[in-house]
């Protein structure tokens, strides 16, 4: 019984922290190496209050290139293309423009249900490891809108924000193995 008295408050705090961390749109995998391809899975755990989600829009950050979204049955997929801030070398081509925003709309995700919105792309090799790419998301509902668009200032934490944008922590490039 002493163990539970001592660890009970800690367990409750961890459960609450976990619930808070999952209360907003987030990325399933929150870290990846620079120069690698990445499958972004945006997790939408609820609607706007009790209102169903009817559209999810994500802005693609500079340095995440060659983006291809995954269609969702029952939803309309749209992309917005625009120039990149610079050319990015990939194994197949030098890219100067690409998908900068993705929108899934026309579906209806009840607030008590969960769903995922998926896209792939490549993390530019010249981005500094240790930095974070942010993917601001706007979640439109039948009534209301949740804007998961806040990006922490340098030295601040996303945990301190009310509506943080999903972030991808960049790791050093993976070492290629000799065959």
NUTI-812240 format. One record per residue (C-alpha): residue in one letter; x, y, z negated; residue number from 1. Coordinates in steps of 0.2 Angstrom, whole numbers, plus 5000, padded with zeros to 4 digits. Each point is the difference from the previous one (the first is absolute). Layout:
BEGIN
PT   aa      u      v      w     i
PT    a      X      Y      Z   NUM
...
This chain:
BEGIN
PT   aa      u      v      w     i
PT    x   5000   5000   5000     1
PT    x   5015   5012   4997     2
PT    x   5006   4998   5018     3
PT    x   4983   5006   5006     4
PT    x   4999   5015   4988     5
PT    x   5017   5005   5006     6
PT    x   4998   4996   5019     7
PT    x   4982   5004   5002     8
PT    x   5001   5019   5002     9
PT    x   5014   4997   5012    10
PT    x   4990   4988   5011    11
PT    x   4985   5012   5000    12
PT    x   5012   5014   5006    13
PT    x   5007   4989   5013    14
PT    x   4983   4995   5006    15
PT    x   4994   5018   5001    16
PT    x   5016   5006   5009    17
PT    x   4997   4986   5012    18
PT    x   4982   5005   5003    19
PT    x   5005   5018   5002    20
PT    x   5013   4996   5013    21
PT    x   4988   4990   5010    22
PT    x   4986   5013   4999    23
PT    x   5006   5009   5015    24
PT    x   5004   4995   5018    25
PT    x   5017   4992   5000    26
PT    x   5013   4990   5010    27
PT    x   5000   4982   4997    28
PT    x   5019   4999   5002    29
PT    x   5008   5016   4993    30
PT    x   5018   4998   5005    31
PT    x   5009   4995   5016    32
PT    x   5018   5002   5007    33
PT    x   5004   5014   5013    34
PT    x   5002   4995   5018    35
PT    x   4987   4986   4997    36
PT    x   4983   4996   5007    37
PT    x   4986   5002   4987    38
PT    x   4982   4994   4998    39
PT    x   4990   5014   4991    40
PT    x   4985   4993   4991    41
PT    x   4990   5014   4992    42
PT    x   4989   4993   4986    43
PT    x   4983   5009   4997    44
PT    x   4994   4993   4984    45
PT    x   4984   5011   4999    46
PT    x   4990   5013   5008    47
PT    x   4997   5018   4994    48
PT    x   4992   4997   4983    49
PT    x   4986   4989   5005    50
PT    x   4999   5005   5018    51
PT    x   5006   4988   5014    52
PT    x   5015   5004   5010    53
PT    x   4996   5004   5018    54
PT    x   5017   5006   5007    55
PT    x   5018   4998   4995    56
PT    x   5013   5012   5008    57
PT    x   5019   4999   4997    58
PT    x   5013   5012   5006    59
PT    x   5016   4992   5006    60
PT    x   5016   5008   4993    61
PT    x   5015   5006   5010    62
PT    x   5012   4985   5001    63
PT    x   4987   4986   5001    64
PT    x   5000   4997   5019    65
PT    x   4992   4988   5013    66
PT    x   4984   4998   4990    67
PT    x   4987   4988   5005    68
PT    x   4984   4999   4989    69
PT    x   4989   4984   4998    70
PT    x   4982   5001   5006    71
PT    x   4987   4995   4987    72
PT    x   4984   4991   5005    73
PT    x   4985   5012   4998    74
PT    x   5011   5016   5000    75
PT    x   5005   5012   5014    76
PT    x   5019   5002   5001    77
PT    x   5007   5017   5006    78
PT    x   5018   5006   5000    79
PT    x   5008   5018   5003    80
PT    x   5016   5000   5009    81
PT    x   5012   5015   4999    82
PT    x   5019   5004   5002    83
PT    x   5012   4994   4986    84
PT    x   5011   5014   4993    85
PT    x   5015   4991   5009    86
PT    x   5004   4985   5011    87
PT    x   5001   4984   4991    88
PT    x   5011   4985   5007    89
PT    x   4992   4983   4999    90
PT    x   5006   4984   5007    91
PT    x   4988   5002   5014    92
PT    x   5000   5019   5004    93
PT    x   5003   5017   4994    94
PT    x   4983   5006   4993    95
PT    x   4996   5019   5001    96
PT    x   4981   4998   4996    97
PT    x   4988   4988   4993    98
PT    x   4985   4997   4988    99
PT    x   5000   5013   4987   100
PT    x   4982   4997   4993   101
PT    x   4989   4984   4999   102
PT    x   4981   5000   4996   103
PT    x   4989   4986   4997   104
PT    x   4981   5005   5000   105
PT    x   4983   4994   5003   106
PT    x   5001   4986   4987   107
PT    x   4992   5000   4983   108
PT    x   5010   4994   4985   109
PT    x   4989   5000   4984   110
PT    x   5009   5007   4985   111
PT    x   4999   4983   4991   112
PT    x   5010   4992   5014   113
PT    x   5018   5000   5004   114
PT    x   5008   5001   5018   115
PT    x   5017   5003   5009   116
PT    x   5005   5010   5015   117
PT    x   5016   4994   5009   118
PT    x   5013   5008   5011   119
PT    x   5018   4996   5005   120
PT    x   5015   5010   5005   121
PT    x   5018   5003   4998   122
PT    x   5009   5010   4986   123
PT    x   5013   5010   5009   124
PT    x   5018   4995   4996   125
PT    x   5006   5017   4996   126
PT    x   4989   5004   4985   127
PT    x   5009   5000   4983   128
PT    x   4997   4984   4990   129
PT    x   4993   5005   4983   130
PT    x   4988   5013   5008   131
PT    x   4981   4997   5002   132
PT    x   4989   5001   5015   133
PT    x   4982   5006   4996   134
PT    x   4985   4995   5009   135
PT    x   4986   5012   4996   136
PT    x   4983   4992   5001   137
PT    x   4983   5008   5001   138
PT    x   4985   4989   4995   139
PT    x   4983   5006   5006   140
PT    x   4985   4993   4992   141
PT    x   4981   5001   5003   142
PT    x   5000   5013   4986   143
PT    x   5017   5009   4996   144
PT    x   5018   4998   5005   145
PT    x   5015   4994   4991   146
PT    x   5017   5008   5006   147
PT    x   5015   4989   4995   148
PT    x   5012   5013   5007   149
PT    x   5010   5007   4985   150
PT    x   5019   4998   5002   151
PT    x   5011   5003   4984   152
PT    x   5012   5014   5000   153
PT    x   5019   4996   5000   154
PT    x   5004   4992   4983   155
PT    x   4981   4997   4995   156
PT    x   4991   4983   5000   157
PT    x   4985   4995   5010   158
PT    x   4993   4993   4984   159
PT    x   4997   5018   4994   160
PT    x   4988   5004   5014   161
PT    x   4981   4999   5001   162
PT    x   4999   4994   5018   163
PT    x   5017   4994   5006   164
PT    x   5004   4995   5018   165
PT    x   5005   4982   5002   166
PT    x   5019   5000   4999   167
PT    x   5013   4988   5008   168
PT    x   5017   5000   4991   169
PT    x   5014   4997   5012   170
PT    x   5014   4987   4996   171
PT    x   5017   4999   5008   172
PT    x   5000   4991   5017   173
PT    x   5000   4981   5000   174
PT    x   5017   4992   5004   175
PT    x   4999   4990   5015   176
PT    x   5006   4982   4998   177
PT    x   5013   4992   5012   178
PT    x   4993   4985   5009   179
